[in-house]
Amino acid sequence: MDDGRFTIPTRVYLTAAQRAKLDGLLRLGEQNLDALLTGLLEEYLAAQPDPPAEPEPDMSDARAAELAGRRRELRP
């Protein structure tokens, strides 16, 4: 997409009755499923707090030294 958006392939599991109802509502509202799901997800995400930041990786002196040693082993 042009504005930095991307697609997420997924499956939606509905009964036959739910699918028929959804198809009818989409036709009546002259809307497509992509727009409906995008709007629902935008509203849901806007109502949620941001997730906590991931912790910084443990870079203790011993761990840093071990990684440096492994990097030296990998170099020709």
C-alpha positions in Angstrom: 0.0 0.0 0.0 1.2 3.5 -0.7 0.8 5.1 2.7 3.0 2.7 4.7 0.2 0.3 5.4 0.6 -3.5 4.9 -1.6 -6.5 4.6 -1.9 -9.3 7.1 -3.1 -12.6 5.6 -5.5 -14.3 8.0 -8.5 -16.6 8.2 -11.9 -15.7 9.7 -13.9 -18.7 10.9 -17.7 -18.2 10.6 -20.7 -20.5 10.5 -22.7 -20.6 7.3 -25.4 -18.4 9.0 -22.8 -15.9 10.1 -21.2 -15.7 6.7 -24.6 -15.2 5.1 -25.4 -12.4 7.6 -22.0 -10.7 7.0 -22.4 -10.9 3.2 -25.9 -9.3 3.5 -24.7 -6.6 5.8 -21.7 -5.8 3.6 -24.0 -5.6 0.5 -26.5 -3.3 2.3 -23.8 -1.0 3.6 -22.0 -1.0 0.2 -18.8 -1.9 2.1 -16.1 -4.5 1.5 -14.7 -6.9 4.0 -11.2 -5.4 3.9 -12.6 -1.9 4.9 -14.8 -3.3 7.6 -12.0 -5.4 9.2 -9.5 -2.5 8.9 -11.9 -0.1 10.6 -12.6 -2.6 13.4 -8.9 -3.2 14.0 -8.1 0.5 14.0 -10.8 1.1 16.6 -9.6 -1.8 18.7 -5.9 -0.8 18.6 -6.7 2.9 19.4 -8.5 1.8 22.6 -5.6 -0.4 23.8 -2.6 0.9 25.8 0.8 0.7 24.1 2.6 -2.6 25.1 5.5 -2.2 27.5 8.9 -1.8 25.9 11.0 -4.9 25.5 13.8 -5.2 28.1 17.3 -4.5 26.9 19.3 -7.6 26.3 21.6 -8.7 29.1 25.1 -7.5 28.1 27.0 -8.2 31.3 30.8 -8.2 30.9 31.0 -12.0 30.8 28.3 -12.2 28.1 29.8 -9.4 26.1 33.2 -11.2 26.2 31.7 -14.5 25.1 30.0 -12.8 22.2 33.2 -11.0 21.2 35.1 -14.4 21.3 32.5 -16.0 19.1 32.6 -13.2 16.6 36.4 -13.6 16.4 36.0 -17.3 15.8 33.6 -16.6 12.9 36.0 -14.2 11.1 38.4 -15.7 8.5 
